[in-house]
Amino acid sequence: MRTAYSVETVRAAERELMARLPEGALMQRAAAGLAVVCGQLMGRVYGSRVVLLVGSGDNGGDALYAGARLARRGAGVTAVLLAPERTHSGGRAALLRAGGRVVSPGVADGVIGRADLVVDGIVGIGGRGGLREDAAALVEVVRGARAVVVAVDLPSGVEADSGEVRGAAVRADLTVTFGTHKPGLLIDPAREYAGTVRLVDIGLGEVLPGQAELEALQHADVARLLPVPGAESDKYRRGVVGIAAGSARYPGAAVLAVAGALRGGAGAVRYVGPAAEAVIARFPEALVSDRGPHKAGRVQAWVVGPGAGDDAGTVAEVLEADVPVLIDADGLRLADREAVRGRTAPTLMTPHAGEAAALLGVARAEVEGARLSAVRELAARYGATVLLKGSTTLVADPAGGPVRVNATGTPWLATAGSGDVLSGLGGSLLAAGLSALDAGSVAAYLHGLAGRLAADGAPVGAQDVAEGVGRAWRDVRGG
């Protein structure tokens, strides 16, 4: 599992580790790792032109020491000092001894324009509130250059803890981060600025606490969580999921939610709603009812809301059930907040940014710019686990703890009905006995992977995504 820690936690761990090491050893570890990655990226170090953008913080020192290592290997290294009087003195001296040179921002345009590699060491993980005017001007110069850009620990201008970007920020091709990931490297919008992320081990693992700020499930984690039937399994042991979805206007939403549930491993699906004909025509194995959720028969989880229109009565009835419930789409708009908060069984809400904004009473741009705080706020308000959809999907538990982040998605998933498939998939995992946090996390992972496998670089529809869920399942299981 990939983890990310807050700035405060990282700083505390660094202080504890530095107390055990010789002075400067931790910075030298970081600089050595940075120099190695830069060398690998360039391929040929001797004769290459490297520009360091150096601020007053420790990551400016990391950049200077790494630049000194590259200069000793024959690179022409120039450091642009944004605050000469506050530049890391040891790093500056090391660079000059190695044959590098230092210049002022006034001549930066020329040296950046000729560079093969630019190393961003302007602002470290403690940066807040956007870049100063002089740094922002440098960022514009870098944006127009042909050089490969490497960020030190975190791209300057993005906020490490929140992933927010307030104004100009460096767009890196690669970010070299030290000790552990920072939340902003894993969530949007900051993640878009980080490029590929390389983690350099500097020994922090032995002093970091057990609970992280963010967690990102990997293939092996998802494989361990997948509910796989045993020899004695029947449809109830595998999980029966109820789907209350669709309307006369949106019958396809019901079909796609049922598809997601069946492809997600449900032992059976009970469908309730006005789209029974469409569901049976596509999935004759589905069990249909027109008598409402209370009389649909035994289920171990409910999905309510996709394509439901204005059927508030069905939403209210599902919320009364003493089984896990996933609420999506129209269900989010129709669900009474106090009814959700009063539930004793787990609840999983799956809004996209626009729906989350409506529930929070803010503009969509506010949610998109501060996704981490938005998903936590929603989980707290509703007392429910919340899966905030997006290019990076976030899953927050109402009890707090690490937020789960998933980045397996693809832009091709931005297609009508894809979210309905995700709802059914998540419902099947709830019915199989996964917690709301695990069900949401695994569903997001499989859904994203399904989109990638189905698309393979070409346009897809929601039915293709549903078919891709089975392929994603096999991929994760190694078969």
N, C-alpha and C positions, 0 to 999 in steps of 0.2 A: 504494500500500500504506500502510495506517495503522500507525504504529509507536508503541511506548511504551518509555520509558527509566526506569531505576531512580532512586531519590532521590539516591544518591551521584553518578551520572552527571549528573543535572540540576543538582545543586549545583555540581559542577565546571565545567559549561558556563556557569552563571550567573556564577560568579566570573571566568571568563575574559572573558566579555562585559562585565561591569561594569568591568573594568580598562581597557576601550577607550572607555567612555562617561562622560559627566559624572555626577557623583554624583547618585543618585536617579533617573536616567533610566529604568532598567529597571522600577522600581516604577511610575513614571508611565505607562509604556507599558501595563503590566498594568492599572492602575486605569482608564485611558482605555478600554481594551477592555471591561472589566467594566461600566463605566458605560453604554457604548453598548448592550451586550446587555441590561442591566437596563431601559434606556429602551425598547428595542424590545419587550421582554416586556410592559411595562406599557401601552405604546401612548401613554398620556397621562401625562407626567411632572408637569406643573404641578398642584399641589393633591393629589398622591398622598402617601401616608404610608409612609415607608420606615424599617425598623428594621435597624440593623447590630449583629450579635453579634460583639464584638471581643475577641480574645484577645491574647496578648503577642507573637505572632510576626509575621513579615513579611506574612502574608496578612491579619492584622488591619490593617496599614498599607494594603494594597491596598484593603480594604473602606472604610477611612476616607477615602482620597483619592477613591475612586469616589463615596462618599456626598457629598463636597464638590462634586463635579461635578453630581450630581443636585440638590443643594440650590441651586446657582446657577441651575438650570433651573426652580426653583419648587417642588420637592418639600419636604415636611416631613420632615427626616431626624433620627432619634434613634439615638445609638450607646449600646448597653449594654456597659459596660466590665467585663470579668471580672477584670482585673488592672490597675487604674488606674495604679499606680506603674510598671508595665512596658509600658504602652500606647505605641505608636509616636508619639513626640512631634510629629513633623512632620505626620503624618496627622491627629492630634487637633487641632492648631492650624489646619490647613487647613479642617477641618470646621466649627470654631467661627467662623472668619472668614467662611465661606459662609452662616452663619445656622443651622447645625445645632446640636444640643445633645447633651450626654452625661449618662447616668444610671447608677445602680448596678443590679446584678441584682435588688435588693430590690423594685424597681418595674417589673420587666420584664414581669410578667403583663399589666398594664394596657396598656402600649404595644404589646406583641406582639398582643394581642387586637384592637387597632384598626388594625393595619397592613395595607396592601395588598401589601407586598413585604418579606420578611425576607432579609437577606444574611448567610450563615453564614461568618464569618471567625474562628471560635473557634480551630481548630487547623489548621496547615498540613500539608504533605506529610511533615514529619518526625515527626508524631505516632505514638506507639507505645503499646500496652497499654491502650487504652480511654480514656474521658474521665474527668476528675475529677468529684467529686460535684456541684459547683456547675454545671459545664457540662452534666452529664447532666440536671440538673433543668431547665435552660433548654431542652434538646432536647425534654423532655416537654411543656413549654409550647407550643413551636412545633408539635409534632405535633397539638395540639388546636386550633390557630388556623386561620383561613380564608385566610391570606396565601399567596401564591406564594413558594416558597423557592428561593433561588439560592445554591449553594455556591461558595466561592472556591477554585479550583484542585482541591479534593477535599472531599467531605463530611466534616465533623469526626466522628471516631470510627471511620473506616475506615482501614486501613493501606495506604499507597500502593504498596508493593512486592509485598505478598502477596495483597491483596484480602481479607484477613481482617477480620472485624468482632467485636470483643471487648467486648460490652456495648452500651450505648446509643450511637446514632449518628444524625446528621441524615439525614433522608430528603428529598433535594432534588428539586424539579421539574426543575431545570436546573443543571448544573455548568459553570462557565466555567473552563477550565484553560488554563494559559499555556505557550507554547513547544513543548510536546509532550504527548502523552497519558502518563499514569502507569498502570502495570499494573493497579492496583486499579479503574480506570475501565472496564476492558475485561473483567474476569473476575468471576464470582460468588464469594461473595455480595455483595461491595462494589458491583458494577455495578448491582444493584437499588436501591441507595441514591443513585446518581448522577443518575437521571433522564436527560433528554436532555443530551448533552455538546457544548459548543461550544468549539472550540480557537481561542485568540487568539494570533496570531503576534507575538512580542516580539523576534524576531531570533535565537533560539537555534539555528535550523537550521544556521547557518554554523559553529557550534562544537561541535555534537553529533557523537559518533563514528558511524562507518558501521554498526556492529552494535548493534541495539536489544535490549531485554529481551524484548519481545513484538512479533509482527507479526500484522496482520489483513489477509488478502487482500480486495481489492475486486473488483468486477465485471470490470474490465479485466485484473487480475492472473489471475483464473480463466480468462478468455477466452484469454489467452496460453498457459496451461498445458493447455487442453483438447486431447486428441489427436484431430485431425480427419483422416479418411482422404484420401489423395491419389489421383490417377488410376491409379496402379499398385498400389494397396492390394489385398491379399487378406485372408482371415480371419486368417492368421498375422501379417501386418504390423499388422493392427488389434489383435491380441492374443487368444489363446485362454486362457480361465480355467477351471481345474478347481474344482468345488464338491463338497466332501465334507461333507455336512450332512444333517440330517433323521434320523428314526428312526420306528419303528412308532407311537410315541406322538406325535411331532411332525413329521409329513410336511410340514405347511405351511411349516415353516422352510426346507426345501429349495426349495420352490416360490418362496418370496419371495426367497431369496438368488439363485436363478437369474434371477428377474425383475429384480432390481437389477443383475445383471451384464449382461443383455441390454439393458436400458434405458440402462445406463451406457456402451454403445458397444462391447462385446466383439464380436470377429469370430465367435466361437463359444464355446459353453459345453459342457464335458464334466462330466457329473454322475456321481458315485460314491456309492452308498448305497442304503438300503432303500426310498426313496420314489420310485423310478424311474417307477412307473406314474403317480403324481400329477404328476410333473414333465412327462412326455411328454404327458399329457392336457391340460396347460395350455400347454406349449411344445414342440410337435412338432419344432422345429428343434434342440432340445437333443440332445447325444450322450450316451447313458447306458452305464454299465458296472457289472457286479457283481463285477469281479475285483480291486478294490482300487486305490488311487491309483497304485501302481507300474506297473500294467498298463492304465491308463486311456487311454493315448495321450499324444501330445505336448501339453503346456500351457506357457504362459509365466508363470503364477502360479497359486497355490492359495488357496482360501478353505476353512477348516476350523473346525468347531465349532458353528454354529447348529443347535440342536435335536438334537445328536449323542448326547444321553443319556450313557451310560458307555462309549462306544466309544473307549477309550484307544489301542487298537491302530492305528486309522485316523489318529488325531492324531499318534502317533509316526511312522507311515509318511510322512505329509505333511511333517513336520519334517525328514525325511531328504532331501527333494527339493532339488535345487540350483537352485531358482527362488524368486522372492519369495513369501512366504506371509503371509496375513492370518489371524489367530487371533481368534475371537470366541466369546462365550457359553460353552457347555460346554467348548469347546476350551481356554479360559483356565484352567479348573479342572483339565483333564486333562494339559495340556502340562507336561513336565518342564523346570524352569528351566534346568538345565545344558544340556539339548538345545537350548533356544532360544538360550542364550548361545553355544553352539558352532557355530551356523549361520554359513555364509559368505555366503549370499544374504540380501537384506533381509527383515526380519520386521516386520509391523505388527500390534500388539495393540490391540483396540478394546473395553475394558471400560467399563461404567457405574460409578457410584460404589460400589455394593454389591460388584461384582466386584473393583474396585480395592482396596477395603478388605480383602477376603478374601485377595488376593494379598500385600498389605502386612502383614497380621496386625493390623489396627487396626479401630476402630469406623467404621461408615459416616459418622457425623457428623464424624469427624476428617477424612475425605477431603473431604466437602462443605464444611467450614469452611476448608480450606487446599488448594484444588484445584491451585494452581500447584506447591507443593512436592510434592504427591502424584504428579502426572504426571511430574515430573522424577525423583523417587525410583524410580518403576516403570521408567522408561526406563533408568536406571542399573543397577538390579538385574538386569534381563533382557537388557540389551544390545540392546534392540529399540526401534523407534519406537512410541510409545504415543499412542493417540487416546483421551482421556478424555471420554466422552459427558456431555452435560448441557445446561442452557439456554445456557451458553457452552461450546462444545467446545474442548478444548485438545489440541494435538498437539506432542509433545516428541521430539526426536531424541536417541539415546543419546550422540552425540558432543558434545552441548551446543549452544550457539548459541541464537538466539531461539526461544521457544516460539510456535507459531502459535495464534491464537485465532479462533474463528468464532462469530458471534452471529446467523446467519441463521435459527436454529431457531425453532420455535413450540411452545407447550405441546400443540398437537394432535398432535405427533409422539410424545407419551407414550402410545403405543398398541401392543398386542401385535403383534410381527412387524416393526415399523418398523426395529429394529436389524438384522434379517436382510436387509432391503433395502439398508441402508447397507453391510453386509459384502460383498454381491455387487457393489455399485457400486464400493467401494474395490478389490475384487479385479480388476475390469475395468480400472481405471486402472493398477494394478500391471502387469497383463499387457500394457498398451499401452506400457509403458516408463517411466512416471513413477517418481520416487524414492518411497520410503515416506513421507517427509515431505510431498511434493507430493500424492501419491495420497490420503493421509489428509486433507489440508487441502482439496483440491478436492472430495473425496467429502462431507466435512462441509458444505461450502458448498452444493453441489448438493442434498444431502439436505434441508438446512434450507429452502432455497428451494422445493424440491418440496413440502414440507409446507405452506408458506405458500400456494403456488399451488393446491394441491389442496384445502386447507381453506377458504380465503377466509372465515374466521370461523365455520366450521361443523365438526362432528365428521367425522373421516375414519378409515378403516382403512388397514392397511399396503398393501393392493392399490392404494388411491388414491394413496398416497405413491409407489409404484413407477411408476404411470402419470404422476405429476407429475414424475418425474426427466426424462423426455423434454421436458416443457414447460420445466423449469428450464434444460436444455441449450440449448434454442432461445432462451430469455430472455437467457442469458449471451452467446450468440453474436450477439444482436441480430437474430434472425430469427424 
